[in-house]
Amino acid sequence: MVVYKINPVEMIVMFVDDDAISNEINQMLLRKLYPNIEVIIKNSVDKALDYLKDSTSENPNKIFLDINLPVKNGWDFLIEFKDLNLSGIDLYMLTSALDLLNADVRTKYPEVKGFVEKPLYDYKLDEILNC
């Protein structure tokens, strides 16, 4: 397996997904390909927002956010995330139905840098983490 090189800057990546298996696979993939990246896993919108609101926590550089979450979904997260006025965080929406997302939805949420189809692959991670 190839170990990818990212920018020498320390990076923190957060996954917000209620699927424990996806979280474990994504965490293992990231740690294998990018051993210096810190991975944060939150299984709900509220837990992710609580982490981001905590002034003692270091904010992630990238957030991979599942659209379909119970109680509050990815769109609910985006609404509350805007109110936090955080900068320097790139958001990527995780979905298993990429073709269902139309341009109207994409333009409504400009803070979202992209939509990523599940499952994550090494080439897609490399593209996202190195931009």
MDAnalysis code that builds the backbone (N, CA, C; Angstrom):
import MDAnalysis as mda
import numpy as np

u = mda.Universe.empty(393, n_residues=131, atom_resindex=np.repeat(np.arange(131), 3), trajectory=True)
u.add_TopologyAttr("name", ["N", "CA", "C"] * 131)
u.add_TopologyAttr("resid", np.arange(1, 132))
u.add_TopologyAttr("resname", ["MET", "VAL", "VAL", "TYR", "LYS", "ILE", "ASN", "PRO", "VAL", "GLU", "MET", "ILE", "VAL", "MET", "PHE", "VAL", "ASP", "ASP", "ASP", "ALA", "ILE", "SER", "ASN", "GLU", "ILE", "ASN", "GLN", "MET", "LEU", "LEU", "ARG", "LYS", "LEU", "TYR", "PRO", "ASN", "ILE", "GLU", "VAL", "ILE", "ILE", "LYS", "ASN", "SER", "VAL", "ASP", "LYS", "ALA", "LEU", "ASP", "TYR", "LEU", "LYS", "ASP", "SER", "THR", "SER", "GLU", "ASN", "PRO", "ASN", "LYS", "ILE", "PHE", "LEU", "ASP", "ILE", "ASN", "LEU", "PRO", "VAL", "LYS", "ASN", "GLY", "TRP", "ASP", "PHE", "LEU", "ILE", "GLU", "PHE", "LYS", "ASP", "LEU", "ASN", "LEU", "SER", "GLY", "ILE", "ASP", "LEU", "TYR", "MET", "LEU", "THR", "SER", "ALA", "LEU", "ASP", "LEU", "LEU", "ASN", "ALA", "ASP", "VAL", "ARG", "THR", "LYS", "TYR", "PRO", "GLU", "VAL", "LYS", "GLY", "PHE", "VAL", "GLU", "LYS", "PRO", "LEU", "TYR", "ASP", "TYR", "LYS", "LEU", "ASP", "GLU", "ILE", "LEU", "ASN", "CYS"])
u.atoms.positions = np.array([
    [0.839, -1.178, 0.000],
    [0.000, 0.000, 0.000],
    [0.883, 1.240, 0.000],
    [0.498, 2.214, -0.746],
    [1.242, 3.462, -0.867],
    [0.932, 4.354, 0.320],
    [1.941, 4.958, 0.919],
    [1.730, 5.971, 1.957],
    [1.846, 7.315, 1.269],
    [0.756, 8.063, 1.294],
    [0.722, 9.355, 0.622],
    [1.373, 10.413, 1.488],
    [1.918, 11.373, 0.838],
    [2.522, 12.499, 1.547],
    [1.571, 13.685, 1.457],
    [1.338, 14.318, 2.579],
    [0.531, 15.523, 2.584],
    [1.427, 16.685, 2.972],
    [0.868, 17.851, 2.924],
    [1.621, 19.039, 3.304],
    [2.190, 18.835, 4.702],
    [3.363, 19.409, 4.984],
    [4.004, 19.180, 6.276],
    [3.251, 19.768, 7.460],
    [2.164, 20.448, 7.210],
    [1.372, 21.036, 8.283],
    [0.611, 19.919, 9.001],
    [0.512, 20.019, 10.308],
    [-0.286, 19.040, 11.039],
    [-1.736, 19.189, 10.630],
    [-2.431, 18.061, 10.527],
    [-3.810, 18.103, 10.081],
    [-4.686, 17.285, 11.018],
    [-5.896, 17.787, 11.222],
    [-6.910, 17.094, 12.005],
    [-8.112, 16.885, 11.092],
    [-8.603, 15.665, 11.050],
    [-9.755, 15.328, 10.220],
    [-10.846, 14.785, 11.130],
    [-12.073, 15.286, 10.937],
    [-13.221, 14.817, 11.713],
    [-14.202, 14.108, 10.791],
    [-14.703, 12.973, 11.264],
    [-15.788, 12.269, 10.593],
    [-17.022, 12.379, 11.463],
    [-18.136, 12.790, 10.860],
    [-19.408, 12.841, 11.561],
    [-20.320, 11.851, 10.838],
    [-20.462, 10.682, 11.442],
    [-21.214, 9.598, 10.814],
    [-21.679, 8.661, 11.911],
    [-22.919, 8.188, 11.829],
    [-23.447, 7.278, 12.841],
    [-23.135, 5.816, 12.541],
    [-22.534, 5.541, 11.404],
    [-22.200, 4.176, 11.009],
    [-20.828, 3.799, 11.575],
    [-20.827, 2.990, 12.620],
    [-19.585, 2.622, 13.312],
    [-18.610, 1.898, 12.390],
    [-19.119, 1.080, 11.502],
    [-18.235, 0.344, 10.589],
    [-17.558, 1.300, 9.616],
    [-18.315, 2.223, 9.044],
    [-17.719, 3.229, 8.147],
    [-16.676, 4.056, 8.873],
    [-16.981, 4.448, 10.099],
    [-16.026, 5.232, 10.882],
    [-14.733, 4.462, 11.110],
    [-14.850, 3.191, 11.438],
    [-13.665, 2.380, 11.692],
    [-12.833, 2.213, 10.415],
    [-13.505, 1.943, 9.303],
    [-12.796, 1.783, 8.025],
    [-12.123, 3.086, 7.617],
    [-12.832, 4.197, 7.719],
    [-12.257, 5.495, 7.352],
    [-11.068, 5.848, 8.237],
    [-11.192, 5.570, 9.516],
    [-10.104, 5.854, 10.448],
    [-8.888, 4.991, 10.123],
    [-9.090, 3.710, 9.857],
    [-7.982, 2.817, 9.518],
    [-7.320, 3.242, 8.213],
    [-8.115, 3.612, 7.223],
    [-7.571, 4.053, 5.936],
    [-6.731, 5.308, 6.110],
    [-7.251, 6.277, 6.819],
    [-6.504, 7.520, 7.035],
    [-5.212, 7.274, 7.792],
    [-5.276, 6.504, 8.839],
    [-4.072, 6.265, 9.653],
    [-3.025, 5.462, 8.906],
    [-3.473, 4.593, 8.003],
    [-2.514, 3.812, 7.226],
    [-1.854, 4.671, 6.149],
    [-2.643, 5.499, 5.482],
    [-2.122, 6.324, 4.390],
    [-1.438, 7.590, 4.887],
    [-1.942, 8.145, 5.967],
    [-1.440, 9.410, 6.498],
    [-1.222, 9.254, 8.005],
    [-0.141, 8.630, 8.411],
    [0.070, 8.319, 9.830],
    [0.128, 9.526, 10.759],
    [0.410, 10.717, 10.238],
    [0.544, 11.895, 11.096],
    [-0.751, 12.666, 11.290],
    [-1.812, 12.228, 10.651],
    [-3.087, 12.927, 10.767],
    [-3.824, 12.463, 12.014],
    [-4.365, 13.431, 12.757],
    [-5.220, 13.112, 13.899],
    [-6.638, 12.921, 13.382],
    [-7.289, 11.853, 13.818],
    [-8.653, 11.553, 13.373],
    [-9.595, 11.676, 14.561],
    [-10.677, 12.413, 14.356],
    [-11.709, 12.582, 15.372],
    [-12.994, 11.996, 14.800],
    [-13.654, 11.157, 15.576],
    [-14.896, 10.531, 15.151],
    [-16.019, 11.005, 16.059],
    [-17.085, 11.498, 15.463],
    [-18.289, 11.862, 16.214],
    [-19.465, 11.170, 15.531],
    [-20.320, 10.526, 16.322],
    [-21.400, 9.753, 15.727],
    [-22.748, 10.469, 15.700],
    [-22.736, 11.770, 16.001],
    [-23.970, 12.555, 15.911],
    [-23.631, 14.018, 15.641],
    [-24.614, 14.711, 15.129],
    [-24.459, 16.144, 14.853],
    [-24.197, 16.894, 16.152],
    [-24.958, 16.589, 17.186],
    [-24.796, 17.308, 18.452],
    [-23.408, 17.100, 19.061],
    [-22.889, 15.881, 18.997],
    [-21.553, 15.622, 19.555],
    [-20.485, 16.369, 18.751],
    [-20.658, 16.426, 17.434],
    [-19.696, 17.152, 16.594],
    [-19.754, 18.643, 16.887],
    [-20.947, 19.190, 17.001],
    [-21.087, 20.622, 17.281],
    [-20.567, 20.964, 18.676],
    [-20.806, 20.088, 19.650],
    [-20.270, 20.310, 21.003],
    [-18.749, 20.369, 20.966],
    [-18.138, 19.480, 20.207],
    [-16.675, 19.485, 20.073],
    [-16.203, 20.798, 19.461],
    [-16.873, 21.245, 18.405],
    [-16.467, 22.479, 17.722],
    [-16.685, 23.719, 18.582],
    [-17.674, 23.674, 19.464],
    [-17.955, 24.807, 20.355],
    [-16.985, 24.874, 21.536],
    [-16.350, 23.760, 21.845],
    [-15.443, 23.683, 22.987],
    [-14.161, 24.454, 22.673],
    [-13.945, 25.520, 23.397],
    [-12.789, 26.389, 23.126],
    [-11.455, 25.714, 23.446],
    [-11.482, 24.621, 24.192],
    [-10.237, 23.925, 24.502],
    [-9.869, 22.886, 23.438],
    [-10.791, 22.622, 22.517],
    [-10.534, 21.652, 21.450],
    [-9.932, 22.343, 20.238],
    [-9.006, 21.654, 19.608],
    [-8.423, 22.185, 18.385],
    [-9.331, 21.821, 17.212],
    [-9.682, 22.829, 16.423],
    [-10.599, 22.591, 15.312],
    [-9.967, 21.739, 14.215],
    [-10.785, 20.896, 13.593],
    [-10.273, 20.105, 12.479],
    [-10.055, 20.979, 11.249],
    [-9.185, 20.515, 10.360],
    [-8.974, 21.188, 9.082],
    [-10.031, 20.772, 8.074],
    [-10.454, 19.505, 8.168],
    [-11.434, 18.935, 7.241],
    [-12.475, 18.182, 8.046],
    [-13.721, 18.316, 7.611],
    [-14.813, 17.544, 8.201],
    [-15.490, 16.767, 7.084],
    [-15.625, 15.462, 7.303],
    [-16.396, 14.611, 6.408],
    [-17.712, 14.338, 7.117],
    [-18.794, 14.844, 6.557],
    [-20.098, 14.854, 7.206],
    [-21.083, 13.993, 6.435],
    [-21.616, 12.971, 7.096],
    [-22.640, 12.143, 6.471],
    [-23.923, 12.963, 6.360],
    [-24.609, 12.834, 5.255],
    [-25.862, 13.567, 5.065],
    [-26.982, 12.928, 5.874],
    [-27.054, 11.606, 5.849],
    [-28.159, 10.883, 6.489],
    [-27.778, 10.415, 7.882],
    [-28.106, 11.247, 8.862],
    [-27.880, 10.922, 10.264],
    [-29.224, 10.954, 10.986],
    [-29.391, 10.145, 12.033],
    [-30.654, 10.200, 12.781],
    [-30.736, 11.461, 13.642],
    [-31.878, 11.808, 14.075],
    [-32.207, 12.967, 14.907],
    [-31.913, 14.247, 14.129],
    [-30.661, 14.642, 14.033],
    [-30.263, 15.788, 13.210],
    [-29.405, 15.250, 12.076],
    [-29.674, 15.716, 10.862],
    [-28.912, 15.220, 9.709],
    [-27.814, 16.206, 9.311],
    [-27.125, 15.904, 8.232],
    [-26.028, 16.744, 7.770],
    [-26.464, 18.167, 7.446],
    [-27.669, 18.323, 6.926],
    [-28.168, 19.666, 6.596],
    [-28.406, 20.461, 7.870],
    [-28.909, 19.799, 8.936],
    [-29.079, 20.462, 10.232],
    [-27.724, 20.922, 10.774],
    [-26.718, 20.074, 10.603],
    [-25.361, 20.432, 11.029],
    [-24.914, 21.716, 10.342],
    [-25.124, 21.796, 9.031],
    [-24.674, 22.968, 8.270],
    [-25.317, 24.255, 8.775],
    [-26.577, 24.195, 9.109],
    [-27.287, 25.381, 9.609],
    [-26.644, 25.864, 10.914],
    [-26.387, 24.935, 11.828],
    [-25.791, 25.301, 13.114],
    [-24.310, 25.645, 12.972],
    [-23.631, 25.008, 12.039],
    [-22.217, 25.270, 11.803],
    [-22.003, 26.716, 11.362],
    [-22.900, 27.231, 10.508],
    [-22.793, 28.626, 10.042],
    [-22.768, 29.595, 11.222],
    [-23.571, 29.305, 12.236],
    [-23.667, 30.193, 13.398],
    [-22.401, 30.208, 14.247],
    [-21.550, 29.200, 14.100],
    [-20.311, 29.148, 14.879],
    [-19.247, 30.108, 14.353],
    [-19.395, 30.542, 13.109],
    [-18.438, 31.464, 12.484],
    [-16.991, 30.986, 12.600],
    [-16.777, 29.728, 12.294],
    [-15.428, 29.160, 12.316],
    [-14.821, 29.274, 10.929],
    [-13.535, 29.537, 10.880],
    [-12.866, 29.612, 9.583],
    [-11.788, 28.549, 9.500],
    [-11.372, 28.276, 8.289],
    [-10.285, 27.334, 8.074],
    [-10.696, 25.876, 8.122],
    [-11.992, 25.610, 8.067],
    [-12.484, 24.230, 8.075],
    [-13.164, 23.961, 6.734],
    [-12.687, 22.953, 6.026],
    [-13.304, 22.534, 4.770],
    [-14.271, 21.400, 5.068],
    [-15.505, 21.553, 4.571],
    [-16.536, 20.540, 4.784],
    [-16.753, 19.732, 3.512],
    [-16.873, 18.422, 3.679],
    [-17.190, 17.516, 2.577],
    [-18.348, 16.640, 3.013],
    [-19.392, 16.622, 2.218],
    [-20.573, 15.830, 2.519],
    [-20.387, 14.422, 1.987],
    [-20.620, 13.441, 2.861],
    [-20.540, 12.037, 2.479],
    [-21.927, 11.538, 2.126],
    [-22.045, 10.877, 0.994],
    [-23.329, 10.350, 0.567],
    [-23.137, 9.086, -0.251],
    [-24.148, 8.257, -0.227],
    [-24.113, 7.068, -1.067],
    [-24.920, 7.293, -2.337],
    [-25.478, 8.482, -2.491],
    [-26.302, 8.797, -3.662],
    [-25.871, 10.122, -4.280],
    [-24.632, 10.180, -4.733],
    [-24.057, 11.417, -5.258],
    [-24.860, 11.982, -6.417],
    [-25.387, 11.135, -7.258],
    [-26.116, 11.590, -8.436],
    [-27.434, 12.266, -8.099],
    [-27.933, 12.119, -6.872],
    [-29.190, 12.743, -6.485],
    [-29.031, 14.194, -6.034],
    [-27.798, 14.631, -5.864],
    [-27.555, 15.999, -5.406],
    [-27.502, 16.933, -6.608],
    [-28.416, 17.865, -6.651],
    [-28.451, 18.768, -7.798],
    [-27.740, 20.084, -7.498],
    [-27.584, 20.887, -8.517],
    [-26.834, 22.146, -8.405],
    [-27.488, 23.103, -7.416],
    [-28.820, 23.088, -7.300],
    [-29.499, 23.987, -6.370],
    [-29.074, 23.710, -4.926],
    [-28.988, 22.440, -4.577],
    [-28.576, 22.067, -3.224],
    [-27.129, 22.477, -2.993],
    [-26.296, 22.250, -3.988],
    [-24.872, 22.575, -3.849],
    [-24.647, 24.078, -3.686],
    [-25.387, 24.905, -4.384],
    [-25.189, 26.349, -4.279],
    [-25.794, 26.921, -3.004],
    [-26.724, 26.220, -2.398],
    [-27.349, 26.689, -1.158],
    [-26.373, 26.642, 0.018],
    [-25.378, 25.776, -0.068],
    [-24.414, 25.601, 1.015],
    [-23.001, 25.822, 0.500],
    [-22.588, 27.071, 0.316],
    [-21.265, 27.353, -0.252],
    [-20.098, 26.939, 0.640],
    [-20.341, 26.733, 1.939],
    [-19.256, 26.304, 2.820],
    [-18.847, 24.854, 2.565],
    [-19.682, 24.125, 1.841],
    [-19.358, 22.744, 1.499],
    [-18.429, 22.757, 0.285],
    [-17.249, 22.208, 0.466],
    [-16.243, 22.196, -0.607],
    [-16.519, 21.114, -1.631],
    [-17.255, 20.082, -1.239],
    [-17.551, 19.022, -2.186],
    [-18.427, 17.947, -1.593],
    [-18.939, 17.119, -2.473],
    [-19.736, 15.968, -2.107],
    [-18.946, 14.733, -2.486],
    [-18.803, 13.813, -1.541],
    [-17.971, 12.637, -1.735],
    [-18.842, 11.393, -1.597],
    [-18.728, 10.538, -2.583],
    [-19.500, 9.305, -2.555],
    [-18.833, 8.285, -1.650],
    [-19.653, 7.606, -0.854],
    [-19.163, 6.529, 0.000],
    [-19.000, 5.278, -0.843],
    [-18.064, 4.438, -0.539],
    [-17.021, 4.548, 0.482],
    [-15.874, 5.429, 0.006],
    [-15.094, 5.916, 0.943],
    [-13.925, 6.733, 0.615],
    [-12.820, 5.852, 0.054],
    [-12.129, 6.361, -0.927],
    [-10.995, 5.652, -1.517],
    [-9.734, 6.483, -1.343],
    [-8.587, 5.818, -1.392],
    [-7.315, 6.491, -1.158],
    [-7.072, 7.640, -2.127],
    [-7.408, 7.482, -3.407],
    [-7.170, 8.555, -4.374],
    [-8.027, 9.782, -4.074],
    [-9.256, 9.572, -3.571],
    [-10.127, 10.697, -3.248],
    [-9.625, 11.412, -1.997],
    [-9.195, 10.655, -0.998],
    [-8.617, 11.260, 0.196],
    [-7.396, 12.085, -0.141],
    [-6.542, 11.540, -0.992],
    [-5.335, 12.252, -1.404],
    [-5.690, 13.577, -2.059],
    [-6.675, 13.545, -2.927],
    [-7.120, 14.766, -3.624],
    [-7.642, 15.809, -2.631],
    [-8.434, 15.389, -1.669],
    [-9.037, 16.310, -0.700],
    [-8.004, 16.827, 0.293],
    [-7.194, 15.952, 0.828],
    [-6.264, 16.351, 1.877],
    [-5.101, 17.187, 1.364],
    [-4.841, 17.136, 0.108],
    [-3.740, 17.916, -0.457],
    [-4.190, 19.183, -1.163],
    [-5.433, 19.577, -0.955],
    [-5.869, 20.839, -1.575],
    [-5.965, 21.936, -0.547],
])
